[in-house]
Amino acid sequence: MSFSIGVSFLLAVNIQPMQHASRKKTRKFLLQKLYARIYGEFSESDFLESYFEGIMEYKADDAYLNEMFQIIVSKQDSILGIIKKYAPKFDLDTMLKTNILAMSIAIAEMLYLTEEIPAKVSINEAIDLSKYFGDNLSKNIVNGILNSFFNDIELYSNVEQLHKEKFNFFQS
Protein backbone atom coordinates (compact mmCIF):
# COMPACT_ATOMS: atom_id res chain seq x y z
CA MET A 1 0.00 0.00 0.00
CA SER A 2 1.48 3.35 -0.98
CA PHE A 3 0.72 6.56 0.89
CA SER A 4 0.49 9.24 -1.78
CA ILE A 5 -0.68 11.55 1.00
CA GLY A 6 2.96 11.70 2.14
CA VAL A 7 4.13 13.14 -1.17
CA SER A 8 1.40 15.79 -1.07
CA PHE A 9 2.37 16.75 2.46
CA LEU A 10 6.04 16.88 1.45
CA LEU A 11 5.23 19.41 -1.21
CA ALA A 12 2.97 21.33 1.18
CA VAL A 13 5.75 21.59 3.75
CA ASN A 14 8.06 23.04 1.07
CA ILE A 15 11.15 21.14 2.18
CA GLN A 16 14.23 21.96 0.17
CA PRO A 17 16.69 19.29 -1.01
CA MET A 18 19.61 18.27 1.23
CA GLN A 19 18.72 20.41 4.21
CA HIS A 20 20.13 19.77 7.65
CA ALA A 21 17.83 18.27 10.22
CA SER A 22 15.74 20.75 12.16
CA ARG A 23 13.27 20.04 14.91
CA LYS A 24 10.68 22.33 13.33
CA LYS A 25 10.71 20.39 10.06
CA THR A 26 10.97 17.09 11.87
CA ARG A 27 7.82 17.97 13.85
CA LYS A 28 6.00 18.57 10.55
CA PHE A 29 7.19 15.19 9.33
CA LEU A 30 6.16 13.58 12.64
CA LEU A 31 2.66 15.06 12.39
CA GLN A 32 2.36 13.74 8.84
CA LYS A 33 3.63 10.31 9.85
CA LEU A 34 1.06 10.14 12.66
CA TYR A 35 -1.64 11.40 10.29
CA ALA A 36 -0.81 8.66 7.77
CA ARG A 37 -1.01 6.11 10.59
CA ILE A 38 -4.56 7.24 11.41
CA TYR A 39 -5.88 6.90 7.87
CA GLY A 40 -5.05 3.41 6.76
CA GLU A 41 -3.08 0.33 7.45
CA PHE A 42 0.16 1.99 8.40
CA SER A 43 3.40 0.61 7.03
CA GLU A 44 6.57 2.49 7.97
CA SER A 45 8.41 1.46 4.81
CA ASP A 46 5.49 2.31 2.50
CA PHE A 47 5.06 5.70 4.16
CA LEU A 48 8.74 6.56 3.89
CA GLU A 49 8.90 5.31 0.31
CA SER A 50 5.97 7.45 -0.80
CA TYR A 51 7.16 10.40 1.27
CA PHE A 52 10.63 10.47 -0.23
CA GLU A 53 9.78 8.88 -3.59
CA GLY A 54 12.42 10.38 -5.87
CA ILE A 55 11.42 13.96 -5.11
CA MET A 56 14.22 15.11 -2.84
CA GLU A 57 16.32 14.10 0.09
CA TYR A 58 15.38 15.38 3.49
CA LYS A 59 17.34 14.85 6.64
CA ALA A 60 15.13 14.50 9.69
CA ASP A 61 16.22 14.44 13.31
CA ASP A 62 15.86 10.66 13.36
CA ALA A 63 16.46 10.20 17.09
CA TYR A 64 13.78 12.76 17.99
CA LEU A 65 11.40 11.48 15.29
CA ASN A 66 11.61 7.85 16.38
CA GLU A 67 11.44 8.63 20.09
CA MET A 68 8.44 10.93 19.73
CA PHE A 69 6.59 8.56 17.40
CA GLN A 70 7.01 5.72 19.91
CA ILE A 71 6.00 7.91 22.86
CA ILE A 72 2.87 9.26 21.16
CA VAL A 73 1.71 5.86 19.92
CA SER A 74 2.43 4.05 23.19
CA LYS A 75 1.00 6.81 25.42
CA GLN A 76 -1.92 7.77 23.19
CA ASP A 77 -4.60 7.03 25.79
CA SER A 78 -2.94 9.28 28.38
CA ILE A 79 -2.26 12.05 25.87
CA LEU A 80 -5.80 11.98 24.48
CA GLY A 81 -7.14 11.90 28.04
CA ILE A 82 -5.29 15.16 28.71
CA ILE A 83 -6.65 16.77 25.54
CA LYS A 84 -10.17 15.66 26.41
CA LYS A 85 -9.85 17.01 29.96
CA TYR A 86 -8.70 20.45 28.80
CA ALA A 87 -11.10 20.61 25.86
CA PRO A 88 -14.43 19.70 27.50
CA LYS A 89 -16.44 21.68 24.93
CA PHE A 90 -14.91 19.75 22.03
CA ASP A 91 -15.64 16.26 20.77
CA LEU A 92 -12.38 14.57 19.80
CA ASP A 93 -14.19 12.73 17.01
CA THR A 94 -15.04 16.02 15.29
CA MET A 95 -11.96 18.04 16.21
CA LEU A 96 -9.45 18.48 13.39
CA LYS A 97 -7.04 15.55 13.52
CA THR A 98 -4.15 17.87 12.74
CA ASN A 99 -4.97 19.90 15.87
CA ILE A 100 -5.08 16.74 17.97
CA LEU A 101 -1.75 15.61 16.53
CA ALA A 102 -0.10 19.00 17.09
CA MET A 103 -1.27 18.96 20.70
CA SER A 104 -0.18 15.33 21.10
CA ILE A 105 3.33 16.25 20.01
CA ALA A 106 3.47 19.17 22.45
CA ILE A 107 2.05 17.20 25.36
CA ALA A 108 4.47 14.33 24.74
CA GLU A 109 7.37 16.78 24.68
CA MET A 110 6.19 18.50 27.87
CA LEU A 111 5.77 15.22 29.73
CA TYR A 112 8.58 13.05 28.39
CA LEU A 113 11.26 15.41 27.01
CA THR A 114 11.12 18.04 29.74
CA GLU A 115 14.88 18.39 30.13
CA GLU A 116 15.48 18.67 26.41
CA ILE A 117 12.67 20.97 25.24
CA PRO A 118 11.18 23.88 27.25
CA ALA A 119 7.40 23.66 27.58
CA LYS A 120 6.84 27.08 26.01
CA VAL A 121 8.79 25.96 22.92
CA SER A 122 6.57 22.89 22.65
CA ILE A 123 3.44 25.04 22.90
CA ASN A 124 4.67 27.55 20.31
CA GLU A 125 5.66 24.78 17.90
CA ALA A 126 2.23 23.16 18.27
CA ILE A 127 0.58 26.50 17.53
CA ASP A 128 2.75 26.82 14.41
CA LEU A 129 1.78 23.30 13.31
CA SER A 130 -1.90 24.07 13.85
CA LYS A 131 -1.63 27.28 11.83
CA TYR A 132 0.14 25.42 9.03
CA PHE A 133 -2.13 22.36 8.86
CA GLY A 134 -5.36 23.61 10.46
CA ASP A 135 -8.00 26.23 9.90
CA ASN A 136 -8.37 29.83 11.10
CA LEU A 137 -9.51 28.78 14.59
CA SER A 138 -6.87 26.10 15.10
CA LYS A 139 -4.18 28.24 16.68
CA ASN A 140 -6.61 29.60 19.29
CA ILE A 141 -7.92 26.16 20.19
CA VAL A 142 -4.46 24.62 20.44
CA ASN A 143 -3.09 27.58 22.39
CA GLY A 144 -5.95 27.54 24.90
CA ILE A 145 -5.83 23.81 25.55
CA LEU A 146 -2.03 23.62 25.84
CA ASN A 147 -1.74 26.68 28.07
CA SER A 148 -4.41 25.27 30.40
CA PHE A 149 -2.50 22.00 30.53
CA PHE A 150 0.79 23.82 31.13
CA ASN A 151 -0.73 25.68 34.09
CA ASP A 152 -1.58 22.30 35.68
CA ILE A 153 1.45 20.31 34.52
CA GLU A 154 2.70 19.68 38.06
CA LEU A 155 -0.40 17.56 38.64
CA TYR A 156 0.84 15.04 36.09
CA SER A 157 3.86 13.56 37.82
CA ASN A 158 2.40 10.11 37.23
CA VAL A 159 1.18 10.25 33.65
CA GLU A 160 -0.01 6.65 33.65
CA GLN A 161 -2.83 7.58 36.05
CA LEU A 162 -4.34 9.82 33.37
CA HIS A 163 -5.93 6.95 31.48
CA LYS A 164 -9.62 7.69 31.83
CA GLU A 165 -11.09 6.43 28.58
CA LYS A 166 -9.97 4.17 25.76
CA PHE A 167 -9.58 5.93 22.39
CA ASN A 168 -8.97 4.35 19.00
CA PHE A 169 -7.46 7.48 17.49
CA PHE A 170 -4.25 5.84 16.31
CA GLN A 171 -4.69 2.59 14.48
CA SER A 172 -2.26 -0.22 15.24
N, C-alpha and C positions, 0 to 999 in steps of 0.2 A: 504494500500500500504506500503510495507516495503522497506526501503532504505538500501540495502546491501552495497551500496557504503560507508556508514558510518563505517561499520565494517572493510572494507578494509583500509580506511583512518586511523582508530584507530590503526591498526597493523602497518601501514606505519609511524605513528607518534612515535611508540615505547613507549607508555605510560606504566609506571609500575603500578602495583596494589597499591591502598591506598596512593597515593602521595598527598601531600598538594597542594593546589591551587597555581598556578603560572600564572602570566600574559602571559608569553611566550607560555605556553601550552594552555592557554585559548584562545589566539589569533589563534593558529592552529585549535582549535575546532571551533572558530567563523568562520574562513575561510571555514572550511568544512561544517558548518551549512548553510552558505550563498551559497556555491556551490551546496549543495543538494536542496536548494530552487530554484535555477536557472533551474535545470534539473528535473522537474517533479512537480506534484501537491504536494506542500509541506505540510506536517503535522508534527507539532512539536512533538507530542507524538510518531508517527511512526519513525521519525528520531532518537529521543532519545532511543527508544526501540531497534532499529537495531544497534545504535551506541554502546550501553552498553550491548547488548544482551548476558548476562551470561559470558562474557569474563573476565572482571575485573571491579573494581570500580575506578572511576576517579573523583577527586574533582576539579571542575572548579571554577573560581572566578565568581560566579553566578551574582553578582551585575553588574560587568563589562560586562559580556557576554550579559546579558539581555539589559542593557543600550545601548551597542554598536550595537547590532542587531537591536534594535528599531531605533536608529539614522540612521544607514546605509540604512535600508529599507525605512524609512520615508523621508530621504534627498537624495535619490538615484539620482534624477535628477540634483541637485546641485553638488553632488560629481562627477558624471559622466561628467557634464559640465566642471568641473575643469580638470579632466583627459584629456578630449578632447582638451581643450585649450592648455595644456602644452605638448600634444603629437600630434601636427598637422600632423606629417608624418605617424601616425598610424591610422588604421581603427579599432574602438572599436569592430566591429563585427568579426574581424580576430585576434585581440590581444588575447593572452592566458587569459582565464577567471581567472585563479589563480593570474596572475599579476594584473588584474583589481581589484580583491578582496583584495589583499595585499595593493594596493594603496588606496582603499576605506577605509580600516581600518585605515591606517595612516592619511589620510585626515580628517576622522571623529574625530580621536583623536586630531589632530592639531587644528581643528576648535571648537570642542565641549567639549574637556577635557583638555583644555590648562593649567589649574591650577594644574591638577593632573599628567599629563604626559608631560615631555619636548619634544618639536618637534623633536629634534635630536634622541631621543629614539624611537619615532614613526617611523621615517625614517629608522633607523637601523633595527628595528623589521620587517618592511615591506620588506627590502632587504633580511633578513634572511628567511622570508616566501617565497619570490620569488625564492631564491636559493633552498629551500627545495621542493617546489611544481612545480617550473618552469623548464625552459631549461637553457642552458649555457648563453644565452643572457639576461635572465630575470633580473638578479641583476643590470646590466648596464641600462636597460630600466627604471626599477623602481627607481633606484637611480637618474637618470637624470631628470625624470619627477617630483619626489618629491622634489628634491633640487631646481628646477626651481620654483615650487609652494612655497616652503619655503621662497625663496628670495623675493617673492611678497605677502607674507601672510597678510601684513598690509592692502592691498587693499581689503581684504575680510571681512571687519567689518560687512557688511550686507550680509550674505551668501545667503539669499533668493533671492537676485537680480541676482544670478549666473545662474538661470534657463534660458538656451538659447534654449534647444532642448529637446524634450520628448524622453526618452529611455525606452525600455521595457526589460532592462537587468535582473531585478529581477521580477519573476512572483509573482503575488498576490495569 
